[in-house]
Amino acid sequence: MITVTISINGSPIFARSATREQPMQKDGKYPYDVDTGETVLHHPDDGAVTLAKQLLDTIHEPGSGR
């Protein structure tokens, strides 16, 4: 499991978690099941920071138009 949290003054304002429970795909990427029900694909060679950024990209801020 991986969890990414954004905090301001010690108070979490956004968090996203994902688990890797499915086998690697043919392209070498693993599907991660995000707590939103979405799935992101990540290659282990890309590193944890890349995975964290992918998880942050699933956060939709209220009023951001996304």
N, C-alpha and C positions, 0 to 999 in steps of 0.2 A: 504494500500500500504506500502511496505517496500523498502527502497533503501539502498544499501551498496556502499560506495565510498572509494577508496584508493587514497590518495593524497600524493604527495611528495613536500615538501616546499610550501604547500598550494595550489598546482595545482593538480586537479584531473587527474589521469592517467587511472583509470578503475572505472566503475560504473555499477551496476546491479540493476534493479528494478523488483518487482513482485507484483501482485495483487491477492487477494483471492476473487473470484467471484462465485466459484462453491461450492455446498454443501459438507459437510463432507462425507467421504467414510465410508463404513461399518467397516473398521479397525481403525476408529477414526482419520485418517489423512485427512488433507485438501490439495487439489491441489492448488498450486500457479502458475499462468501464468506469466512466466518470459518474460522480454522484448525481448528476443531472439527468442521467439516462443516455447521454451522448457517449460515443466511442471515439478515442483518438488513437492514431497509429504512431508508434515510435520505434526507431531503430536504436538498440542499446549503444552502438558506437557514437551516436549523437550526444550522449551524456544526459545527466539529470537536469541540467539547467534548461536544455532544449525542451525536455518533457514538462518542466515547470512552466515555461513560457506557453506551451501548448495548452496547459490547463488554465492558465490565466486568460488566454484568448477565449475561453468558454464563458467567462464572466461577462454579463451584460448589465452595465450600470444603469440604474433608472435615470431617464432623461437624456441618455447619451445618443439616442436615435438608432441604436443597434439592436 
